[in-house]
Amino acid sequence: MNLPFDDLALATTILDYNAEFHMRQFHFITNRRARQVGIKEPIPGTVNVLTDSTSATTYG
C-alpha cells in the first residue's frame, strides 16, 4: 500500500533505520496486534526488523 506521503516519511536514513524498515516494522506490529485481539494476521510473513540481525543493525 502506497500513500501520498510515503516518499516523505523517513526520506533520510537515520542510524540505519529508513522508510523500508519503518514500514516492515509497522506491518509486524499490525500482525502482533491482530494476534492479541484474536483475528487472522492481515500481513503474513512479517518479522521484527529491530531484532532481526539480518536486516537491521544492532547497537550496544
N, C-alpha and C positions, 0 to 999 in steps of 0.2 A: 504494500500500500504506500503510495507516494502522496504526500501532502504538499501544498504550495510552498510551505516554509521549510521543507526538508533540507534544501541546499543551504539554508541559513543556520540551521542548528548545528553547532559544533563544527563550523566550517574550518576551523583551525584545530589541528591535533594538539591536545594538552596532556602531557605526561603519558604519551602513547594511548590515550583514550580519545577516540574520534566518533564521528556520527555513526559509522557502521557498528562499532562496539556498543554505542548507546542504544541503537535500535535492537540489536541482538539481545542486550540485557533487558530492554523493555519487553521483548517477546518472552523471555524467560520468566520475568516477574508476572506477566499476564497468565502464563500457564500455571505458575505456582499458586496464584490467587484462585484460578479456576478449580484446581485440585482442593484447595482449602474450603471452597463453598460447595464442593461435590458435583461439579459439572465436568464434561469432557474438555480436555485441553484444546483450545482453538488453534494453536500454532504448534503442531507436533515437531519433535526433533530439536528443540532448543536446548542450549546449555548455558550455564552461568559463566559468562566471559570474564568475570572478575576473579574466578578461581580456576578457570581452565588454562593451565600453563602453556598450552599450545597456541593460544590466541591472544593472550594478554600478559603483559609484563607484571611480575610480582615484585613489589618493593618491600624492603625491610630487612 
